[in-house]
C-alpha cells in the first residue's frame, strides 16, 4: 500500500495539468464538432451497457428492476436481485451510467403487467406467467410468439408501448443526472442478430434531446442506423454508436470487403461508419474482444477472458475463420489496409469497457460476482452440483468462461453529458476489465525531449503531442482528435508518454506495454513491447519483455503479495523499429499483479477446489485508445 499523501500527490499529477484558460480547438470527425485539448481533464469511470426490466430478455429472466434502480446502484445504493438478495457495489460509486435496454420489443413484456398499458392482460401474459410459463423452454416459446405478434402488427410491440417505455428510460436519466457529481446518459441497445451472430451496438446521446422512438434492428441494418444518426445530427441531436460483443459476431462485426447488404465496401461506407462509431466496447461480461490467441499467437496475454465456445460446442472448429473480423486489434490492423485501399479508415476505433449486465447492475468486482436469475456458483458453472460428484463428471458451461464486466474510462473536462460524450468522440477513452486503473497515453515527435523538466508533463504532452485517440500524422479534417504535431523528419521516430496509476482497492501494477500494429508491403504486422516494469526491473532490449516480478496468489484464501508491484508506472518510450513510410497504430495495455478470478472466489466460498477448466487466477488490466501514425 502507498501512503495516502503519496497517492493523493500522484492522483493530482495524473488528473491535473495547466490551469484552465483559453484553449485551442480544431474541427474533428468531419461532423463540425469542436474539440478542445485542456490539460485539466479528469479520469471518470462508468458503465454504458446496462439492461433493466424493459429489455425483453432481462424481463424473461425475472428482472423487475427499473432504470431508476440501475442509477441508484451506480451511485452506491443497494437494489434487489432476481434471486431475492440485495446487491451493492463494494467499492466507490460510478461517475456515469447509461441504461441501454434493447430497442427491439422495448418494454413490450413489462407492459403486460402494467395496468395503465394498452396491452395489459394480453393473451401472451398467460404464457409467461402461468406455472409452466416460468420454465426456460416456455420463456423461449413466449419470445418466439412475441416476435410473430410484432411482425403481424399486434399492439404488443406497437409504437405506443415502445414510446412509453422509451420515455420512462429518458425520464429516469433526467431524474438522476446531476452535472458535476453523476452523469446519467440517455441510450439504448441496437441488437441485430444474424443466425445467432452478434452484430450489436449501443447508441449514446450527447444531451437531453432524443427521438420519439429508438432505431432498432427491425428497422434496418447498421448502415441504416448510421443514416438515421446522420439524420438526427442534421436535426441537432448528437448521438454515437458503439459496437460490442464482437467476439461472438463470426467476423460480421468488422467486415473488410462486403457490407451487410452484400454491396462492396467503399469510401463512403467507411467514412459513414467511423463518423458514427468512434469507439468499441472491448471488455464486458461476455468476454473480452481485444485480441484472440489464434489471431495473435505471439501475445502471451491474449487469452484473457476468452469465451470458451463461440456459438455452441460444435461451431468452433476453425478459429481463424470464426474469430477474424471479431476482435478489436484485428480490426485496427484491417483498418490500416482499408485506409490504404479506400483512403478512409473505418476502424480507427477507441476503446471502452462496460458490463452488459441484465440485472440493472454491473458485477465488476471478482469477489462480488452475481449473474442473472439463480445467483449461485452452481448456476454460474464455477462449482459442481452434488449429483455430479466432482469435477471429473462436470461439463463447464459457456457462462463460466464469462468475465465480471468491464468499465469505461474517459478523460473529460468535467462530469457532464457533453464532456463525456465529447471524450468518446475524440477517442480520449480507455477500457478496463472492471478495475479502476487510470491510464494516460501521449505521442509525438520529440515528445520525450519536450516534457523533460516540464513543471507539468501532462500540459507539455498536450502542447507538444497528441493524446490517445490522436494521429501523429494527422492533417486537417482527419477524423481523429487533437492538434497534429510536426511530421517526422527523415527517419525520426515518435516517442510516447505512458502513465498508469493503480486502483487503490485492487492489486498493484506489474507492467505497462505498448502494442504496435503496422503495414509492411501491404501485410499487417504486430508487436508487443513491455515498456515499463515494476520492482526495478527493466525490459529486455531483445525480447521486449520484463522478467516476472514474482507476485503470488495464495489459492487457500486468495491473498496476494503485498511487497510486489507498483502504485504508478510511468515512462517515455521511443519506437525502436519505426518506419516513417508505414501506416501504424500504438496503444497501451497495463497489467496488474495476478489475483483470483471470480470462479476461484466461488470455489473458496464453498471449500472446494477451483474448476480445473478455468483459470484460477488472472491479471486484471486496462487498455488505452490507440494513437495512429499516418505517413
ChimeraX attribute file (.defattr): number of C-alpha atoms within 10 A of each C-alpha:
attribute: neighborCount
match mode: 1-to-1
recipient: residues
	/A:1	13
	/A:2	12
	/A:3	7
	/A:4	10
	/A:5	9
	/A:6	11
	/A:7	17
	/A:8	12
	/A:9	10
	/A:10	16
	/A:11	17
	/A:12	13
	/A:13	14
	/A:14	23
	/A:15	17
	/A:16	20
	/A:17	21
	/A:18	16
	/A:19	10
	/A:20	12
	/A:21	7
	/A:22	8
	/A:23	10
	/A:24	13
	/A:25	15
	/A:26	16
	/A:27	19
	/A:28	21
	/A:29	20
	/A:30	15
	/A:31	15
	/A:32	10
	/A:33	15
	/A:34	14
	/A:35	20
	/A:36	19
	/A:37	20
	/A:38	22
	/A:39	24
	/A:40	21
	/A:41	22
	/A:42	19
	/A:43	24
	/A:44	22
	/A:45	26
	/A:46	27
	/A:47	30
	/A:48	29
	/A:49	33
	/A:50	28
	/A:51	31
	/A:52	28
	/A:53	25
	/A:54	29
	/A:55	27
	/A:56	23
	/A:57	20
	/A:58	24
	/A:59	21
	/A:60	24
	/A:61	19
	/A:62	17
	/A:63	25
	/A:64	18
	/A:65	22
	/A:66	19
	/A:67	26
	/A:68	18
	/A:69	20
	/A:70	24
	/A:71	28
	/A:72	18
	/A:73	22
	/A:74	25
	/A:75	21
	/A:76	15
	/A:77	15
	/A:78	17
	/A:79	20
	/A:80	18
	/A:81	23
	/A:82	18
	/A:83	15
	/A:84	11
	/A:85	10
	/A:86	11
	/A:87	19
	/A:88	20
	/A:89	20
	/A:90	12
	/A:91	11
	/A:92	11
	/A:93	17
	/A:94	20
	/A:95	20
	/A:96	26
	/A:97	28
	/A:98	28
	/A:99	31
	/A:100	30
	/A:101	32
	/A:102	26
	/A:103	26
	/A:104	24
	/A:105	26
	/A:106	28
	/A:107	27
	/A:108	27
	/A:109	29
	/A:110	22
	/A:111	24
	/A:112	22
	/A:113	15
	/A:114	12
	/A:115	10
	/A:116	9
	/A:117	16
	/A:118	15
	/A:119	24
	/A:120	17
	/A:121	14
	/A:122	15
	/A:123	10
	/A:124	18
	/A:125	17
	/A:126	14
	/A:127	18
	/A:128	21
	/A:129	15
	/A:130	11
	/A:131	9
	/A:132	13
	/A:133	18
	/A:134	15
	/A:135	14
	/A:136	12
	/A:137	11
	/A:138	17
	/A:139	20
	/A:140	15
	/A:141	15
	/A:142	20
	/A:143	20
	/A:144	12
	/A:145	14
	/A:146	20
	/A:147	16
	/A:148	12
	/A:149	16
	/A:150	18
	/A:151	12
	/A:152	10
	/A:153	10
	/A:154	13
	/A:155	16
	/A:156	25
	/A:157	23
	/A:158	18
	/A:159	14
	/A:160	16
	/A:161	22
	/A:162	24
	/A:163	17
	/A:164	18
	/A:165	23
	/A:166	25
	/A:167	15
	/A:168	17
	/A:169	24
	/A:170	20
	/A:171	16
	/A:172	21
	/A:173	23
	/A:174	16
	/A:175	11
	/A:176	18
	/A:177	21
	/A:178	15
	/A:179	13
	/A:180	11
	/A:181	13
	/A:182	22
	/A:183	27
	/A:184	27
	/A:185	29
	/A:186	28
	/A:187	30
	/A:188	30
	/A:189	30
	/A:190	27
	/A:191	19
	/A:192	19
	/A:193	14
	/A:194	11
	/A:195	9
	/A:196	11
	/A:197	19
	/A:198	23
	/A:199	26
	/A:200	23
	/A:201	25
	/A:202	26
	/A:203	26
	/A:204	24
	/A:205	21
	/A:206	20
	/A:207	17
	/A:208	15
	/A:209	14
	/A:210	20
	/A:211	12
	/A:212	12
	/A:213	16
	/A:214	22
	/A:215	22
	/A:216	21
	/A:217	20
	/A:218	14
	/A:219	11
	/A:220	12
	/A:221	19
	/A:222	24
	/A:223	16
	/A:224	14
	/A:225	21
	/A:226	22
	/A:227	14
	/A:228	15
	/A:229	22
	/A:230	20
	/A:231	13
	/A:232	16
	/A:233	14
	/A:234	11
	/A:235	9
	/A:236	11
	/A:237	17
	/A:238	23
	/A:239	23
	/A:240	24
	/A:241	27
	/A:242	24
	/A:243	23
	/A:244	32
	/A:245	25
	/A:246	29
	/A:247	30
	/A:248	25
	/A:249	26
	/A:250	25
	/A:251	22
	/A:252	23
	/A:253	25
	/A:254	25
	/A:255	15
	/A:256	20
	/A:257	11
	/A:258	13
	/A:259	17
	/A:260	14
	/A:261	10
	/A:262	8
	/A:263	10
	/A:264	12
	/A:265	17
	/A:266	17
	/A:267	17
	/A:268	11
	/A:269	17
	/A:270	20
	/A:271	20
	/A:272	18
	/A:273	21
	/A:274	23
	/A:275	21
	/A:276	24
	/A:277	25
	/A:278	25
	/A:279	27
	/A:280	28
	/A:281	30
	/A:282	32
	/A:283	31
	/A:284	32
	/A:285	26
	/A:286	26
	/A:287	26
	/A:288	29
	/A:289	27
	/A:290	24
	/A:291	25
	/A:292	27
	/A:293	17
	/A:294	17
	/A:295	17
	/A:296	17
	/A:297	12
	/A:298	12
	/A:299	16
	/A:300	10
	/A:301	15
	/A:302	17
	/A:303	17
	/A:304	21
	/A:305	26
	/A:306	20
	/A:307	22
	/A:308	19
	/A:309	16
	/A:310	20
	/A:311	18
	/A:312	10
	/A:313	11
	/A:314	8
	/A:315	11
	/A:316	15
	/A:317	11
	/A:318	9
	/A:319	15
	/A:320	15
	/A:321	14
	/A:322	20
	/A:323	25
	/A:324	24
	/A:325	22
	/A:326	28
	/A:327	26
	/A:328	27
	/A:329	25
	/A:330	23
	/A:331	24
	/A:332	26
	/A:333	23
	/A:334	25
	/A:335	23
	/A:336	29
	/A:337	21
	/A:338	21
	/A:339	18
	/A:340	13
	/A:341	13
	/A:342	17
	/A:343	14
	/A:344	23
	/A:345	23
	/A:346	29
	/A:347	27
	/A:348	30
	/A:349	26
	/A:350	32
	/A:351	31
	/A:352	33
	/A:353	32
	/A:354	31
	/A:355	29
	/A:356	27
	/A:357	25
	/A:358	24
	/A:359	30
	/A:360	32
	/A:361	32
	/A:362	31
	/A:363	24
	/A:364	29
	/A:365	21
	/A:366	21
	/A:367	18
	/A:368	15
	/A:369	21
	/A:370	24
	/A:371	22
	/A:372	19
	/A:373	18
	/A:374	16
	/A:375	16
	/A:376	16
	/A:377	22
	/A:378	15
	/A:379	17
	/A:380	23
	/A:381	21
	/A:382	25
	/A:383	26
	/A:384	23
	/A:385	15
	/A:386	8
	/A:387	8
	/A:388	12
	/A:389	10
	/A:390	14
	/A:391	17
	/A:392	10
	/A:393	11
	/A:394	16
	/A:395	11
	/A:396	19
	/A:397	16
	/A:398	17
	/A:399	18
	/A:400	22
	/A:401	23
	/A:402	20
	/A:403	28
	/A:404	30
	/A:405	28
	/A:406	36
	/A:407	29
	/A:408	30
	/A:409	33
	/A:410	28
	/A:411	28
	/A:412	25
	/A:413	21
	/A:414	18
	/A:415	24
	/A:416	23
	/A:417	25
	/A:418	19
	/A:419	18
	/A:420	24
	/A:421	21
	/A:422	21
	/A:423	22
	/A:424	27
	/A:425	26
	/A:426	25
	/A:427	30
	/A:428	30
	/A:429	31
	/A:430	35
	/A:431	32
	/A:432	30
	/A:433	31
	/A:434	29
	/A:435	24
	/A:436	27
	/A:437	31
	/A:438	28
	/A:439	30
	/A:440	24
	/A:441	26
	/A:442	25
	/A:443	31
	/A:444	31
	/A:445	23
	/A:446	19
	/A:447	25
	/A:448	21
	/A:449	12
	/A:450	16
	/A:451	21
	/A:452	12
	/A:453	9
	/A:454	12
	/A:455	11
	/A:456	16
	/A:457	21
	/A:458	27
	/A:459	20
	/A:460	19
	/A:461	24
	/A:462	23
	/A:463	22
	/A:464	22
	/A:465	29
	/A:466	27
	/A:467	31
	/A:468	29
	/A:469	33
	/A:470	31
	/A:471	28
	/A:472	29
	/A:473	19
	/A:474	22
	/A:475	14
	/A:476	12
	/A:477	14
	/A:478	16
	/A:479	26
	/A:480	30
	/A:481	29
	/A:482	28
	/A:483	27
	/A:484	20
	/A:485	22
	/A:486	14
	/A:487	18
	/A:488	18
	/A:489	9
	/A:490	8
	/A:491	10
	/A:492	15
	/A:493	17
	/A:494	22
	/A:495	20
	/A:496	25
	/A:497	22
	/A:498	25
	/A:499	21
	/A:500	26
	/A:501	22
	/A:502	25
	/A:503	16
	/A:504	15
	/A:505	13
	/A:506	16
	/A:507	25
	/A:508	29
	/A:509	28
	/A:510	29
	/A:511	30
	/A:512	28
	/A:513	22
	/A:514	25
	/A:515	20
	/A:516	21
	/A:517	24
	/A:518	25
	/A:519	20
	/A:520	13
	/A:521	7
	/A:522	13
	/A:523	11
	/A:524	18
	/A:525	13
	/A:526	19
	/A:527	16
	/A:528	21
	/A:529	22
	/A:530	24
	/A:531	25
	/A:532	24
	/A:533	24
	/A:534	22
	/A:535	15
	/A:536	9
	/A:537	15
	/A:538	15
	/A:539	16
	/A:540	13
	/A:541	12
	/A:542	6
	/A:543	10
	/A:544	15
	/A:545	19
	/A:546	21
	/A:547	14
	/A:548	13
	/A:549	16
	/A:550	13
	/A:551	17
	/A:552	16
	/A:553	17
	/A:554	12
	/A:555	18
	/A:556	11
	/A:557	12
	/A:558	17
	/A:559	12
	/A:560	18
	/A:561	16
	/A:562	11
	/A:563	11
	/A:564	18
	/A:565	24
	/A:566	22
	/A:567	21
	/A:568	21
	/A:569	21
	/A:570	17
	/A:571	14
	/A:572	19
	/A:573	19
	/A:574	19
	/A:575	15
	/A:576	10
	/A:577	8
	/A:578	14
	/A:579	17
	/A:580	18
	/A:581	13
	/A:582	17
	/A:583	22
	/A:584	27
	/A:585	26
	/A:586	26
	/A:587	25
	/A:588	28
	/A:589	23
	/A:590	28
	/A:591	23
	/A:592	24
	/A:593	27
	/A:594	21
	/A:595	25
	/A:596	23
	/A:597	23
	/A:598	26
	/A:599	28
	/A:600	28
	/A:601	24
	/A:602	26
	/A:603	20
	/A:604	17
	/A:605	12
	/A:606	12
	/A:607	10
	/A:608	14
	/A:609	16
	/A:610	22
	/A:611	22
	/A:612	12
	/A:613	14
	/A:614	17
	/A:615	16
	/A:616	21
	/A:617	20
	/A:618	19
	/A:619	19
	/A:620	26
	/A:621	23
	/A:622	29
	/A:623	31
	/A:624	30
	/A:625	29
	/A:626	31
	/A:627	30
	/A:628	27
	/A:629	23
	/A:630	17
	/A:631	14
